Amino acid sequence: MQSHKSAKIEQDFQIRKLEISDKAKGFIELLAQLSICNSVSDKEFEERFREISALNDDHLICVIEDHNLGKIVATGSVFIEKKFLRNCGKVGHIEDVVVDTNARGKQLGKRIVEFLVDHARSMGCYKVILDCSVENKAFYEKCGLEHKGIQMGKYFT
């Protein structure tokens, strides 16, 4: 049975797809808590939003809005990669998971990850993967993910 407190959190913090109006609700500022996210103009946001939206369910960005504040307090995305391996299988790549520093401790990050994993599963993915820092490893293990391999990267300036 769900407690009154968790029911209230789910009511006040509902998860949904990103909407174009979310820029005004602090979406870019939230991403800036994760990584470099310099100012994005309304025009740039709209262009990128439409570009991502055109990919339909192959690129999903979800958010959690604090309805009491009218502010986006958590987000994450999943991109579906179509492969030739595994009989033309699909892999979900989870990216950009962040919860506002003032909204942590409410299981919002776990809800974001579960939502993205469920989406990847519903899209027919045979696995879902993500890269994370060593500091975040325990969080993702609590979300049901396992440590696999080593991340490699090359950043371009």
N, CA, C and O of each residue as an XYZ file, in Angstrom:
628
protein
N       0.836     -1.187      0.000
C       0.000      0.000      0.000
C       0.879      1.248      0.000
O       1.866      1.323      0.731
N       0.517      2.209     -0.814
C       1.307      3.432     -0.955
C       1.023      4.363      0.226
O      -0.130      4.569      0.605
N       2.086      4.918      0.796
C       1.904      5.841      1.909
C       1.350      7.164      1.401
O       1.446      7.490      0.218
N       0.763      7.920      2.337
C       0.206      9.232      1.983
C       1.308     10.157      1.468
O       1.103     10.922      0.525
N       2.488     10.072      2.106
C       3.617     10.926      1.705
C       4.049     10.619      0.269
O       4.233     11.547     -0.518
N       4.217      9.338     -0.093
C       4.656      9.004     -1.453
C       3.570      9.323     -2.475
O       3.878      9.701     -3.605
N       2.299      9.176     -2.089
C       1.203      9.545     -2.999
C       1.219     11.048     -3.253
O       0.973     11.491     -4.375
N       1.507     11.833     -2.219
C       1.574     13.294     -2.350
C       2.746     13.687     -3.250
O       2.618     14.587     -4.079
N       3.884     13.016     -3.088
C       5.049     13.307     -3.932
C       4.723     12.999     -5.389
O       5.036     13.795     -6.275
N       4.091     11.841     -5.648
C       3.726     11.496     -7.029
C       2.744     12.489     -7.612
O       2.798     12.778     -8.807
N       1.848     13.019     -6.796
C       0.869     14.009     -7.275
C       1.554     15.344     -7.575
O       1.292     15.963     -8.606
N       2.421     15.778     -6.682
C       3.089     17.076     -6.839
C       4.224     17.035     -7.851
O       4.613     18.074     -8.385
N       4.767     15.837     -8.125
C       5.923     15.683     -8.999
C       5.624     14.638    -10.071
O       6.135     13.519    -10.010
N       4.806     14.998    -11.042
C       4.423     14.054    -12.090
C       5.462     14.046    -13.209
O       6.024     15.080    -13.571
N       5.700     12.851    -13.745
C       6.675     12.681    -14.819
C       5.953     12.743    -16.165
O       4.855     12.209    -16.322
N       6.589     13.404    -17.129
C       5.982     13.563    -18.457
C       7.075     13.878    -19.465
O       8.235     14.085    -19.109
N       6.674     13.910    -20.737
C       7.600     14.294    -21.806
C       7.871     15.799    -21.738
O       7.032     16.577    -21.285
N       9.054     16.185    -22.197
C       9.426     17.588    -22.288
C       8.463     18.332    -23.197
O       8.087     17.828    -24.255
N       8.066     19.521    -22.790
C       7.212     20.392    -23.600
C       7.979     21.667    -23.925
O       8.905     22.047    -23.209
N       7.590     22.309    -24.992
C       8.302     23.520    -25.426
C       8.244     24.626    -24.368
O       9.149     25.457    -24.291
N       7.206     24.640    -23.572
C       7.051     25.654    -22.526
C       7.983     25.411    -21.327
O       8.075     26.259    -20.439
N       8.668     24.270    -21.296
C       9.512     23.940    -20.141
C      10.789     24.775    -20.061
O      11.426     24.827    -19.009
N      11.165     25.421    -21.151
C      12.336     26.310    -21.077
C      12.076     27.406    -20.054
O      12.962     27.756    -19.275
N      10.874     27.943    -20.054
C      10.509     29.014    -19.120
C      10.358     28.504    -17.683
O      10.253     29.297    -16.747
N      10.349     27.193    -17.516
C      10.205     26.596    -16.183
C      11.546     26.121    -15.630
O      11.586     25.334    -14.684
N      12.648     26.599    -16.220
C      13.964     26.324    -15.675
C      14.658     25.080    -16.182
O      15.589     24.587    -15.545
N      14.215     24.558    -17.335
C      14.816     23.327    -17.870
C      16.314     23.499    -18.152
O      17.112     22.638    -17.781
N      16.698     24.590    -18.798
C      18.113     24.814    -19.145
C      18.950     25.010    -17.877
O      20.068     24.502    -17.789
N      18.419     25.735    -16.908
C      19.134     25.953    -15.651
C      19.339     24.629    -14.910
O      20.369     24.427    -14.267
N      18.358     23.733    -15.003
C      18.501     22.412    -14.395
C      19.631     21.639    -15.067
O      20.464     21.045    -14.382
N      19.670     21.640    -16.398
C      20.752     20.948    -17.114
C      22.120     21.509    -16.738
O      23.110     20.777    -16.719
N      22.175     22.795    -16.443
C      23.436     23.431    -16.070
C      23.973     22.892    -14.741
O      25.158     23.047    -14.446
N      23.105     22.257    -13.933
C      23.576     21.620    -12.700
C      24.329     20.327    -12.998
O      25.035     19.800    -12.138
N      24.176     19.818    -14.226
C      24.815     18.573    -14.642
C      26.116     18.816    -15.389
O      27.125     18.163    -15.123
N      26.090     19.759    -16.325
C      27.256     20.004    -17.170
C      27.150     21.396    -17.777
O      26.206     22.139    -17.510
N      28.117     21.723    -18.579
C      28.146     23.026    -19.236
C      26.893     23.183    -20.093
O      26.612     22.360    -20.964
N      26.164     24.229    -19.835
C      24.944     24.503    -20.593
C      24.774     26.017    -20.621
O      23.970     26.593    -19.888
N      25.555     26.633    -21.486
C      25.508     28.086    -21.585
C      24.121     28.543    -22.013
O      23.255     27.719    -22.306
N      23.915     29.818    -22.048
C      22.582     30.330    -22.370
C      22.118     29.809    -23.732
O      22.873     29.784    -24.704
N      20.879     29.405    -23.764
C      20.242     28.910    -24.975
C      19.089     29.860    -25.261
O      18.191     30.023    -24.435
N      19.114     30.479    -26.421
C      18.042     31.425    -26.756
C      16.733     30.676    -26.973
O      16.727     29.462    -27.175
N      15.632     31.407    -26.928
C      14.319     30.803    -27.182
C      14.289     30.178    -28.575
O      13.720     29.104    -28.773
N      14.908     30.862    -29.536
C      14.932     30.357    -30.913
C      15.732     29.057    -30.998
O      15.287     28.095    -31.625
N      16.914     29.025    -30.369
C      17.744     27.820    -30.378
C      17.018     26.659    -29.680
O      17.059     25.521    -30.147
N      16.359     26.963    -28.567
C      15.621     25.927    -27.845
C      14.508     25.360    -28.716
O      14.335     24.145    -28.802
N      13.765     26.236    -29.351
C      12.655     25.794    -30.201
C      13.164     24.946    -31.373
O      12.563     23.922    -31.698
N      14.249     25.359    -32.001
C      14.812     24.595    -33.125
C      15.253     23.203    -32.683
O      14.951     22.216    -33.353
N      15.972     23.117    -31.547
C      16.429     21.818    -31.066
C      15.252     20.969    -30.600
O      15.233     19.760    -30.832
N      14.272     21.585    -29.948
C      13.078     20.863    -29.499
C      12.366     20.227    -30.692
O      11.980     19.059    -30.632
N      12.192     20.978    -31.764
C      11.502     20.460    -32.956
C      12.325     19.347    -33.624
O      11.770     18.356    -34.100
N      13.647     19.522    -33.652
C      14.541     18.515    -34.228
C      14.428     17.188    -33.458
O      14.314     16.122    -34.063
N      14.459     17.263    -32.142
C      14.342     16.064    -31.314
C      12.937     15.478    -31.412
O      12.773     14.261    -31.491
N      11.933     16.334    -31.407
C      10.545     15.862    -31.508
C      10.291     15.101    -32.801
O       9.472     14.182    -32.836
N      10.991     15.483    -33.861
C      10.819     14.817    -35.161
C      11.285     13.358    -35.114
O      10.908     12.559    -35.971
N      12.101     13.012    -34.119
C      12.570     11.637    -33.962
C      11.538     10.765    -33.243
O      11.761      9.572    -33.038
N      10.426     11.360    -32.868
C       9.334     10.662    -32.190
C       9.848      9.914    -30.965
O      10.568     10.490    -30.150
N       9.488      8.644    -30.825
C       9.852      7.883    -29.632
C      11.297      7.382    -29.652
O      11.737      6.753    -28.689
N      12.051      7.650    -30.736
C      13.459      7.251    -30.790
C      14.349      8.177    -29.972
O      15.511      7.848    -29.733
N      13.840      9.317    -29.539
C      14.579     10.206    -28.637
C      13.564     10.849    -27.706
O      12.817     11.744    -28.099
N      13.551     10.384    -26.487
C      12.580     10.857    -25.502
C      13.293     11.616    -24.397
O      14.251     11.119    -23.806
N      12.825     12.809    -24.126
C      13.292     13.574    -22.974
C      12.109     13.666    -22.025
O      11.030     14.119    -22.406
N      12.318     13.231    -20.784
C      11.245     13.342    -19.800
C      11.649     14.329    -18.716
O      12.832     14.578    -18.486
N      10.657     14.875    -18.068
C      10.877     15.842    -16.996
C       9.913     15.551    -15.855
O       8.879     14.906    -16.031
N      10.281     16.044    -14.694
C       9.370     16.088    -13.556
C       9.260     17.554    -13.164
O      10.259     18.228    -12.913
N       8.016     18.031    -13.117
C       7.742     19.413    -12.732
C       7.217     19.436    -11.307
O       6.340     18.656    -10.938
N       7.769     20.343    -10.514
C       7.214     20.607     -9.186
C       6.026     21.533     -9.407
O       6.198     22.722     -9.675
N       4.823     20.986     -9.293
C       3.617     21.766     -9.597
C       3.389     22.903     -8.607
O       2.718     23.883     -8.933
N       3.938     22.781     -7.408
C       3.800     23.865     -6.435
C       4.639     25.078     -6.820
O       4.265     26.217     -6.539
N       5.782     24.825     -7.467
C       6.694     25.904     -7.858
C       6.598     26.257     -9.340
O       7.076     27.314     -9.753
N       5.981     25.380    -10.150
C       5.949     25.591    -11.594
C       7.339     25.508    -12.197
O       7.669     26.244    -13.127
N       8.160     24.597    -11.655
C       9.576     24.508    -12.027
C       9.930     23.062    -12.369
O       9.461     22.129    -11.716
N      10.762     22.885    -13.398
C      11.273     21.566    -13.750
C      12.376     21.223    -12.756
O      13.344     21.971    -12.612
N      12.227     20.074    -12.059
C      13.175     19.711    -11.005
C      13.940     18.419    -11.295
O      14.851     18.060    -10.548
N      13.578     17.719    -12.370
C      14.309     16.501    -12.735
C      14.118     16.235    -14.227
O      13.079     16.560    -14.802
N      15.135     15.639    -14.836
C      15.047     15.311    -16.254
C      15.989     14.162    -16.584
O      16.885     13.821    -15.812
N      15.763     13.587    -17.735
C      16.629     12.555    -18.286
C      16.174     12.283    -19.704
O      15.065     12.657    -20.087
N      17.022     11.635    -20.483
C      16.646     11.324    -21.859
C      17.112      9.929    -22.223
O      18.019      9.371    -21.605
N      16.468      9.379    -23.243
C      16.892      8.092    -23.795
C      16.814      8.187    -25.310
O      15.822      8.644    -25.879
N      17.885      7.744    -25.940
C      17.974      7.710    -27.396
C      18.017      6.255    -27.820
O      18.779      5.467    -27.258
N      17.210      5.889    -28.804
C      17.157      4.511    -29.274
C      18.064      4.362    -30.498
O      17.827      4.970    -31.541
N      19.106      3.540    -30.347
C      20.042      3.260    -31.431
C      19.589      1.991    -32.147
O      19.357      0.959    -31.518
N      19.468      2.081    -33.455
C      19.087      0.924    -34.268
C      20.350      0.288    -34.821
O      21.190      0.960    -35.421
N      20.474     -1.033    -34.610
C      21.700     -1.749    -34.933
C      21.444     -2.861    -35.942
O      20.297     -3.215    -36.214
N      22.518     -3.403    -36.491
C      22.454     -4.626    -37.275
C      22.681     -5.839    -36.360
O      22.144     -6.919    -36.606
N      23.472     -5.649    -35.315
C      23.716     -6.717    -34.348
C      22.413     -7.188    -33.729
O      21.404     -6.482    -33.747
N      22.453     -8.389    -33.182
C      21.297     -8.944    -32.475
C      20.038     -8.916    -33.332
O      18.967     -8.519    -32.873
N      20.184     -9.345    -34.581
C      19.042     -9.413    -35.501
C      18.359     -8.055    -35.664
O      17.147     -7.918    -35.497
N      19.172     -7.071    -35.992
C      18.676     -5.693    -36.145
C      18.033     -5.198    -34.856
O      16.947     -4.619    -34.858
N      18.738     -5.446    -33.755
C      18.252     -5.043    -32.442
C      18.362     -3.553    -32.193
O      18.849     -2.792    -33.029
N      17.897     -3.160    -31.022
C      17.925     -1.756    -30.609
C      18.527     -1.659    -29.211
O      18.360     -2.548    -28.377
N      19.229     -0.555    -28.983
C      19.831     -0.273    -27.683
C      19.364      1.105    -27.227
O      19.375      2.060    -28.003
N      18.962      1.199    -25.986
C      18.604      2.493    -25.403
C      19.812      3.100    -24.710
O      20.478      2.439    -23.913
N      20.091      4.358    -25.015
C      21.184      5.101    -24.385
C      20.590      6.171    -23.487
O      19.991      7.130    -23.973
N      20.751      6.012    -22.177
C      20.249      7.002    -21.225
C      21.303      8.083    -21.041
O      22.493      7.805    -20.890
N      20.831      9.326    -21.059
C      21.722     10.482    -20.940
C      21.077     11.561    -20.074
O      19.866     11.559    -19.855
N      21.904     12.474    -19.590
C      21.471     13.746    -19.007
C      20.452     13.608    -17.881
O      19.459     14.335    -17.838
N      20.709     12.662    -16.963
C      19.842     12.505    -15.795
C      20.314     13.472    -14.718
O      21.472     13.438    -14.303
N      19.412     14.328    -14.272
C      19.753     15.292    -13.220
C      18.507     15.638    -12.418
O      17.408     15.764    -12.956
N      18.714     15.787    -11.112
C      17.663     16.238    -10.195
C      18.165     17.514     -9.538
O      19.306     17.579     -9.080
N      17.313     18.521     -9.494
C      17.655     19.799     -8.870
C      18.158     19.557     -7.446
O      17.602     18.741     -6.711
N      19.211     20.272     -7.069
C      19.798     20.095     -5.743
C      18.774     20.292     -4.628
O      18.893     19.672     -3.571
N      17.775     21.140     -4.842
C      16.757     21.409     -3.817
C      15.635     20.376     -3.802
O      14.756     20.440     -2.942
N      15.647     19.422     -4.740
C      14.566     18.435     -4.821
C      15.071     17.010     -4.604
O      14.335     16.052     -4.843
N      16.293     16.863     -4.163
C      16.856     15.519     -3.984
C      16.291     14.862     -2.727
O      15.805     15.532     -1.816
N      16.367     13.527     -2.706
C      15.872     12.784     -1.551
C      14.412     12.380     -1.663
O      13.844     11.845     -0.711
N      13.798     12.628     -2.812
C      12.387     12.295     -3.029
C      12.216     11.145     -4.032
O      11.103     10.875     -4.483
N      13.316     10.472     -4.377
C      13.289      9.359     -5.329
C      12.954      9.802     -6.759
O      12.537      8.980     -7.575
N      13.132     11.095     -7.070
C      12.809     11.602     -8.412
C      13.776     11.048     -9.456
O      13.360     10.699    -10.561
N      15.053     10.964     -9.117
C      16.033     10.418    -10.050
C      15.720      8.967    -10.379
O      15.814      8.557    -11.536
N      15.355      8.202     -9.383
C      14.997      6.796     -9.605
C      13.771      6.703    -10.501
O      13.714      5.843    -11.380
N      12.799      7.567    -10.296
C      11.598      7.568    -11.144
C      11.955      7.913    -12.589
O      11.415      7.313    -13.518
N      12.859      8.873    -12.786
C      13.302      9.237    -14.142
C      13.947      8.029    -14.816
O      13.592      7.687    -15.944
N      14.886      7.383    -14.138
C      15.592      6.242    -14.724
C      14.612      5.108    -15.035
O      14.683      4.516    -16.112
N      13.715      4.804    -14.123
C      12.723      3.741    -14.361
C      11.853      4.068    -15.571
O      11.558      3.185    -16.376
N      11.442      5.321    -15.707
C      10.622      5.759    -16.836
C      11.379      5.544    -18.150
O      10.811      5.048    -19.122
N      12.665      5.921    -18.175
C      13.477      5.792    -19.383
C      13.752      4.331    -19.722
O      13.716      3.947    -20.891
N      14.024      3.516    -18.708
C      14.239      2.080    -18.922
C      12.970      1.439    -19.470
O      13.026      0.640    -20.405
N      11.823      1.790    -18.885
C      10.543      1.253    -19.366
C      10.281      1.653    -20.812
O       9.761      0.859    -21.596
N      10.643      2.889    -21.166
C      10.458      3.344    -22.551
C      11.329      2.515    -23.497
O      10.866      2.063    -24.544
N      12.597      2.321    -23.117
C      13.505      1.532    -23.964
C      12.968      0.111    -24.134
O      13.003     -0.443    -25.232
N      12.479     -0.468    -23.056
C      11.921     -1.823    -23.131
C      10.709     -1.839    -24.062
O      10.564     -2.750    -24.877
N       9.849     -0.841    -23.946
C       8.639     -0.783    -24.785
C       8.971     -0.569    -26.258
O       8.172     -0.905    -27.132
N      10.147     -0.012    -26.533
C      10.596      0.214    -27.913
C      11.304     -1.021    -28.482
O      11.760     -0.999    -29.625
N      11.398     -2.089    -27.695
C      11.986     -3.329    -28.179
C      13.493     -3.420    -28.005
O      14.137     -4.257    -28.638
N      14.063     -2.578    -27.165
C      15.510     -2.627    -26.938
C      15.892     -3.910    -26.204
O      15.161     -4.380    -25.332
N      17.049     -4.471    -26.570
C      17.542     -5.652    -25.865
C      18.391     -5.260    -24.664
O      18.671     -6.099    -23.808
N      18.809     -3.991    -24.587
C      19.523     -3.494    -23.412
C      19.407     -1.979    -23.374
O      19.078     -1.332    -24.368
N      19.684     -1.438    -22.208
C      19.773      0.000    -22.027
C      21.087      0.256    -21.299
O      21.434     -0.451    -20.353
N      21.813      1.274    -21.751
C      23.127      1.570    -21.180
C      23.242      3.058    -20.875
O      22.493      3.881    -21.401
N      24.203      3.380    -20.009
C      24.510      4.782    -19.727
C      25.924      4.877    -19.215
O      26.490      3.896    -18.733
N      26.490      6.055    -19.321
C      27.790      6.366    -18.737
C      27.534      7.218    -17.511
O      26.645      8.070    -17.509
N      28.321      6.984    -16.463
C      28.184      7.818    -15.273
C      29.524      7.945    -14.572
O      30.465      7.201    -14.852
N      29.593      8.884    -13.670
C      30.798      9.066    -12.868
C      30.840      7.990    -11.786
O      29.821      7.384    -11.457
N      32.013      7.766    -11.246
C      32.184      6.798    -10.169
C      31.286      7.177     -8.986
O      30.738      6.306     -8.311
N      31.144      8.471     -8.745
C      30.326      8.952     -7.627
C      28.851      8.563     -7.775
O      28.145      8.434     -6.775
N      28.386      8.377     -9.000
C      26.976      8.054     -9.240
C      26.709      6.564     -9.429
O      25.560      6.164     -9.616
N      27.753      5.741     -9.381
C      27.614      4.302     -9.613
C      26.595      3.668     -8.665
O      25.735      2.909     -9.113
N      26.672      3.959     -7.375
C      25.763      3.359     -6.391
C      24.306      3.734     -6.677
O      23.411      2.903     -6.526
N      24.068      4.979     -7.087
C      22.700      5.398     -7.421
C      22.138      4.547     -8.552
O      21.015      4.052     -8.455
N      22.903      4.372     -9.617
C      22.408      3.609    -10.764
C      22.259      2.125    -10.435
O      21.385      1.454    -10.985
N      23.103      1.610     -9.545
C      22.925      0.226     -9.102
C      21.601      0.085     -8.349
O      20.920     -0.930     -8.498
N      21.224      1.082     -7.545
C      19.927      1.064     -6.853
C      18.772      1.096     -7.847
O      17.665      0.653     -7.540
N      19.037      1.623     -9.041
C      18.016      1.673    -10.101
C      17.982      0.379    -10.918
O      17.200      0.266    -11.863
N      18.822     -0.597    -10.563
C      18.809     -1.891    -11.231
C      19.811     -2.060    -12.351
O      19.784     -3.078    -13.043
N      20.695     -1.098    -12.553
C      21.719     -1.223    -13.592
C      22.967     -1.871    -12.999
O      23.192     -1.811    -11.790
N      23.771     -2.487    -13.855
C      24.992     -3.158    -13.432
C      26.207     -2.479    -14.045
O      26.140     -1.916    -15.138
N      27.323     -2.542    -13.316
C      28.585     -2.020    -13.840
C      29.055     -2.949    -14.955
O      29.199     -4.153    -14.743
N      29.296     -2.390    -16.145
C      29.763     -3.161    -17.299
C      30.882     -2.388    -17.981
O      30.668     -1.268    -18.445
N      32.057     -2.966    -18.045
C      33.132     -2.393    -18.849
C      33.670     -1.070    -18.357
O      33.519     -0.703    -17.192
N      34.293     -0.373    -19.266
C      34.947      0.896    -18.996
C      34.477      1.918    -20.013
O      34.359      1.615    -21.201
N      34.211      3.115    -19.554
C      33.819      4.193    -20.467
C      35.063      4.807    -21.084
O      36.062      5.030    -20.400
N      35.000      5.072    -22.347
C      36.077      5.769    -23.050
C      35.455      6.968    -23.741
O      34.270      6.942    -24.075
N      36.224      8.009    -23.958
C      35.666      9.164    -24.647
C      36.761     10.041    -25.209
O      37.910      9.994    -24.769
N      36.391     10.825    -26.170
C      37.269     11.842    -26.718
C      36.406     13.082    -26.919
O      35.414     13.046    -27.647
N      36.778     14.146    -26.289
C      36.009     15.380    -26.363
C      36.639     16.302    -27.391
O      37.863     16.404    -27.480
N      35.809     16.965    -28.156
C      36.255     17.907    -29.173
C      36.000     19.330    -28.675
O      34.952     19.610    -28.094
N      36.943     20.207    -28.901
C      36.785     21.589    -28.450
C      36.072     22.421    -29.491
O      35.851     23.614    -29.282
